Amino acid sequence: MIANLGLWFAIHYLFGEVGAVRAGPLSFEMPRWNSVDPLALLLSVAALIAMLRLKAGMLVIIAACGAAGLLLRTP
């Protein structure tokens, strides 16, 4: 259940457009690959590197990514 929520947030964070796909009784959301947000992808990769290679704590990563996103998106 937690993995499903994490995947939902990741898809909606990284991609601008998401479409519903139905296969019989199953349905899932498929991202439009050409709508990837390069800045969001860059922040995600930076957070992954900070977590795995630099052993940074989760609160530090969240604060740093929040600040970086604010700086990158504010005109």
Wavefront OBJ file of the C-alpha trace (Angstrom):
o trace
v 0.000 0.000 0.000
v 2.815 2.449 0.846
v 4.678 1.562 -2.368
v 1.511 2.300 -4.341
v 1.233 5.740 -2.742
v 4.918 6.451 -3.364
v 4.573 5.451 -7.012
v 1.475 7.642 -7.407
v 3.313 10.686 -6.012
v 6.397 9.976 -8.138
v 4.382 9.735 -11.358
v 2.453 12.926 -10.654
v 5.603 14.775 -9.566
v 7.814 13.810 -12.506
v 5.285 13.966 -15.336
v 3.019 16.811 -16.407
v 0.451 14.534 -18.030
v -0.856 11.187 -16.815
v -3.509 9.095 -18.551
v -5.644 6.243 -17.262
v -5.169 2.811 -18.840
v -7.765 0.083 -18.395
v -7.251 -3.607 -19.036
v -10.389 -5.501 -18.115
v -11.085 -5.056 -14.398
v -7.650 -3.477 -13.796
v -6.769 0.157 -14.256
v -3.592 2.123 -13.680
v -2.076 5.465 -14.539
v 0.471 5.639 -17.341
v 2.611 8.762 -17.638
v 3.021 10.549 -20.955
v 6.779 10.135 -21.403
v 7.161 13.343 -23.411
v 5.756 15.376 -20.493
v 8.638 14.649 -18.096
v 9.671 17.656 -16.006
v 13.488 17.947 -16.290
v 13.855 20.007 -13.084
v 11.821 17.506 -11.079
v 13.906 14.681 -12.528
v 17.115 16.524 -11.613
v 15.935 17.070 -8.023
v 14.921 13.412 -7.730
v 18.314 12.199 -8.920
v 20.083 14.646 -6.586
v 17.983 13.413 -3.645
v 18.753 9.799 -4.534
v 22.502 10.525 -4.654
v 22.366 12.443 -1.368
v 20.520 9.594 0.301
v 22.557 6.662 -1.018
v 26.067 8.048 -1.485
v 26.234 10.892 1.044
v 24.061 9.155 3.678
v 22.092 12.360 4.253
v 19.091 12.200 6.556
v 15.542 12.324 5.236
v 14.699 15.667 6.849
v 17.832 17.245 5.358
v 16.960 15.904 1.910
v 13.357 17.100 2.111
v 14.431 20.562 3.272
v 17.148 20.849 0.612
v 14.869 19.680 -2.204
v 12.097 21.979 -1.039
v 14.436 24.957 -0.978
v 15.955 24.038 -4.350
v 12.506 23.601 -5.912
v 11.393 26.944 -4.546
v 14.486 28.660 -5.925
v 14.191 26.985 -9.320
v 10.459 27.670 -9.757
v 10.256 31.211 -8.401
v 10.536 33.785 -11.207
l 1 2 3 4 5 6 7 8 9 10 11 12 13 14 15 16 17 18 19 20 21 22 23 24 25 26 27 28 29 30 31 32 33 34 35 36 37 38 39 40 41 42 43 44 45 46 47 48 49 50 51 52 53 54 55 56 57 58 59 60 61 62 63 64 65 66 67 68 69 70 71 72 73 74 75
